[in-house]
């Protein structure tokens, strides 16, 4: 008879997500995950199959926590330019106040694992695609309302905005200078003119 899990899997994924954000996949050992989650090695393997399985669960949780709420915010909002600005400023503020210097898990996974781990690459593609689609729909609504010139491709503009969002996170992690990051936001918003 199989034993039932004696730990909160959701809490373990949360703790593992933080550990991976701090040290990356390669820099986080199984012992680090045991220490972070408070769950024994055997129980982690039984629940997630492997370190990679726990990492994939952490990526899914990261998408649920950060990408899905952003996509939901963009759906059906009014004042398109104001919402885009709010999103970009929110990225700047979150990056600047990140005292723990925890990396964006999407960026960390893209640079560390996406080129060699198809399961990671697939999750990242879905995350980026959902954000691009939501931003494309938002830009198209802005174009229909006359807030954004219709001459631009909504899809290309959305890809630019996703690139700016991820770039703000990367540069902000290296140099969390709010004024400099806000200049980038202003330049990105000028592209909507």
URSULUR-V544655 format. One record per backbone hydrogen bond with DSSP energy under -0.5 kcal/mol. CO is the residue of the C=O (numbers start at 1). NH is the residue of the N-H. Records with the same first field share a line. If there is no record, write none. Layout:
# URSULUR-V544655
CO->NH ; NH
This chain:
# URSULUR-V544655
7->9
8->12
9->13
10->14
11->15
12->16
13->17
14->18
15->19
16->20
17->21
18->22
19->23
20->24
21->103
23->27
25->28
27->29
29->33
30->34
31->35
32->36
33->37
34->38
40->44
41->45
42->46
43->47
44->48
45->49
48->50
50->54
51->55
52->56
53->57
54->58
55->59
56->60
57->61
58->62
59->63
60->64
61->65
62->66 ; 67
63->68
66->70
67->71
68->72
69->73
70->74
71->75
74->76 ; 77
79->83
80->84
81->85
82->86
83->87
84->88
85->89
86->90
87->91
88->92
89->93
90->94
91->95
92->96
93->97
94->98
95->98
97->99
98->101
101->103
104->108
105->109
106->110
107->111
108->112
109->113 ; 114
113->116 ; 117
116->118
117->121
118->122
119->123
120->124
121->125
122->126
123->127
124->128
125->129
126->130
127->131
128->132
129->133
130->134
131->135
132->136
133->137
134->138
135->139
136->140
137->141
138->142
139->143
140->144
141->145
142->147 ; 148
143->146
149->152
153->157
154->158
155->159
156->160
157->161
158->162
159->163
160->164
161->165
162->166
163->167
164->168
165->169
166->170
167->171
168->172
169->173
170->174
171->175
175->177
176->178
177->181
178->182
179->183
180->184
181->185
182->186
183->187
184->188
185->189
186->190
187->191
188->191
189->192
190->193
192->149
